[in-house]
């Protein structure tokens, strides 16, 4: 019986004002909850104080988030005195803009010996008010008309920001593009503009 009493003394605490036995576990649990509640309340108070600072940082960064700009382009007539060699000009639209809100010039074009890839270097220009820019891009296209190019904005809005371009060629026999003149081979795509570099 004495062993049972020793175990009972270890697992319980006597209340001096009462003669009842309170299990030690419930005392520990009560004491353990208070610091947790205090920690939670402190974290909430800190979060509330930080919220305005985070909101102002987000507002400043709002204009620098990555942007996707859709475009449609088609071949344009060469200039009166074309450069030699001349690879091509394009008229087009960007987003919901008017004709001329997108223009492009192919600066270099070469088909691989096996014909599986066409290497391209181009200048893309988007005309959209204070978000107008000129990008230099390089990549290629495949025989199915899928184009993938990467580059950088060289002038205008977000100068120095990276760009990634994806486009798909559509032949007149396939129905062309909704924004392009009827009967023209056209290209529909997206320019993904990254964040501008921080000074």
Legacy VTK file of the C-alpha trace (Angstrom):
# vtk DataFile Version 3.0
C-alpha trace
ASCII
DATASET POLYDATA
POINTS 199 float
0.000 0.000 0.000
2.882 2.362 0.685
4.095 2.074 -2.903
0.676 3.179 -4.129
0.762 6.213 -1.806
4.226 7.195 -3.091
3.016 7.003 -6.664
-0.082 8.981 -5.750
2.065 11.714 -4.104
4.177 12.019 -7.252
1.123 12.284 -9.521
-0.939 14.639 -7.361
-0.713 17.833 -5.336
-2.551 18.538 -2.119
-4.366 21.820 -1.798
-3.569 23.222 1.715
-6.982 24.945 2.054
-8.870 21.835 1.060
-8.251 18.239 1.715
-9.009 17.218 -1.898
-6.347 15.876 -4.188
-5.831 17.702 -7.504
-4.074 15.688 -10.198
-0.763 17.350 -11.152
-1.518 16.923 -14.862
-4.472 19.408 -14.798
-2.338 21.983 -12.948
0.343 21.638 -15.607
-2.203 21.915 -18.396
-3.658 25.143 -16.952
-0.211 26.659 -16.543
0.746 25.567 -20.107
-2.290 27.228 -21.732
-1.600 30.733 -20.390
1.792 31.163 -22.120
0.297 29.888 -25.375
-2.555 32.402 -25.219
-0.095 35.178 -24.376
2.156 34.174 -27.272
-0.801 34.110 -29.658
-2.007 37.539 -28.477
1.512 38.952 -28.911
1.763 37.561 -32.445
-1.627 39.061 -33.389
-0.590 42.463 -32.005
2.672 42.337 -33.969
0.848 41.322 -37.163
-1.623 44.192 -36.790
1.254 46.667 -36.476
3.029 45.213 -39.528
-0.049 45.166 -41.817
0.111 48.861 -42.866
3.817 48.539 -43.701
3.204 45.418 -45.786
0.283 47.065 -47.572
2.376 50.097 -48.562
5.141 47.801 -49.905
2.572 45.899 -51.964
1.145 49.133 -53.374
4.609 50.238 -54.489
5.323 46.803 -56.018
1.905 46.621 -57.702
3.186 48.334 -60.850
6.238 46.048 -61.056
4.486 42.688 -61.056
4.962 40.395 -64.087
2.625 41.209 -66.975
1.335 39.181 -69.939
0.584 41.138 -73.137
-1.229 39.395 -75.979
-0.474 40.302 -79.592
-1.404 39.445 -83.157
1.004 40.196 -86.017
1.129 39.768 -89.784
3.571 40.610 -92.560
3.912 44.270 -93.574
5.267 45.691 -96.850
9.012 46.440 -96.914
10.202 50.035 -96.532
10.987 52.092 -99.644
14.699 51.376 -99.185
14.969 48.065 -97.320
18.164 47.168 -95.491
20.337 44.419 -96.924
19.683 41.686 -96.040
15.990 42.289 -95.353
14.241 39.695 -93.193
10.786 41.186 -92.645
8.501 43.690 -90.966
5.246 43.048 -89.145
2.211 45.154 -88.325
-0.134 44.148 -85.575
-2.124 44.814 -82.455
-1.319 44.351 -78.778
-4.086 43.548 -76.315
-7.241 45.348 -77.392
-5.245 48.123 -79.104
-5.594 49.425 -82.629
-3.505 48.382 -85.623
-0.031 49.815 -85.006
-0.090 49.156 -81.250
2.354 46.330 -82.048
5.120 46.329 -84.665
8.067 44.012 -85.200
11.165 43.719 -87.336
13.086 40.505 -87.934
16.778 41.398 -87.612
18.159 37.916 -88.364
16.623 34.670 -89.620
18.283 31.374 -90.487
16.813 27.921 -91.125
18.794 24.975 -89.763
20.349 22.551 -92.267
17.818 19.842 -91.375
14.910 22.323 -91.478
13.722 21.486 -87.966
14.376 24.922 -86.476
14.470 28.507 -87.700
16.681 30.796 -85.638
15.277 34.295 -85.129
16.364 37.617 -83.711
13.780 40.376 -83.667
12.754 43.729 -82.296
9.229 43.890 -80.844
7.623 47.233 -80.076
4.455 47.707 -78.051
2.777 51.130 -78.233
0.553 51.612 -75.168
0.921 55.116 -73.719
3.203 55.203 -70.669
3.646 51.415 -70.947
5.229 51.515 -74.412
8.487 49.625 -74.882
10.929 48.124 -77.371
12.352 44.667 -76.714
15.219 42.803 -78.372
14.486 39.064 -78.463
16.212 35.937 -79.754
15.041 32.355 -80.142
13.391 30.386 -82.888
10.402 28.589 -84.339
9.621 25.073 -85.487
7.941 23.843 -88.722
4.541 23.740 -86.944
4.823 27.508 -86.393
5.458 27.529 -82.642
7.869 30.315 -81.689
9.771 30.728 -78.411
12.030 33.730 -77.853
13.674 35.439 -74.877
15.160 38.879 -74.484
15.186 42.172 -72.656
13.424 45.531 -72.867
15.933 47.937 -74.375
13.906 51.166 -74.306
10.770 52.572 -72.704
8.653 51.122 -69.896
10.582 48.698 -67.642
13.923 49.095 -69.434
16.133 46.151 -68.485
13.246 43.803 -67.623
13.377 40.279 -69.067
10.789 39.208 -71.652
9.665 35.791 -72.849
7.660 35.515 -76.083
5.490 32.622 -77.236
3.623 32.690 -80.558
1.802 30.380 -82.947
1.607 30.818 -86.736
-1.822 30.536 -88.410
-2.113 30.039 -92.174
-5.000 31.573 -94.178
-6.189 28.031 -94.949
-6.545 27.470 -91.174
-8.796 30.512 -90.808
-6.103 33.068 -89.943
-6.426 35.322 -86.881
-9.452 37.356 -85.801
-7.467 40.632 -85.566
-5.475 40.162 -88.813
-6.498 41.065 -92.366
-8.276 38.236 -94.207
-5.983 36.039 -96.313
-2.786 36.855 -94.402
-0.525 34.413 -92.610
-0.568 35.668 -89.049
0.843 34.968 -85.612
-0.912 35.122 -82.238
1.123 35.210 -79.080
1.949 36.555 -75.670
4.818 38.684 -74.401
5.573 37.931 -70.749
7.267 40.952 -69.185
9.177 40.343 -65.943
9.947 42.734 -63.130
12.034 45.793 -63.845
15.521 45.623 -62.306
15.899 47.434 -58.988
18.297 50.377 -58.923
LINES 1 200
199 0 1 2 3 4 5 6 7 8 9 10 11 12 13 14 15 16 17 18 19 20 21 22 23 24 25 26 27 28 29 30 31 32 33 34 35 36 37 38 39 40 41 42 43 44 45 46 47 48 49 50 51 52 53 54 55 56 57 58 59 60 61 62 63 64 65 66 67 68 69 70 71 72 73 74 75 76 77 78 79 80 81 82 83 84 85 86 87 88 89 90 91 92 93 94 95 96 97 98 99 100 101 102 103 104 105 106 107 108 109 110 111 112 113 114 115 116 117 118 119 120 121 122 123 124 125 126 127 128 129 130 131 132 133 134 135 136 137 138 139 140 141 142 143 144 145 146 147 148 149 150 151 152 153 154 155 156 157 158 159 160 161 162 163 164 165 166 167 168 169 170 171 172 173 174 175 176 177 178 179 180 181 182 183 184 185 186 187 188 189 190 191 192 193 194 195 196 197 198
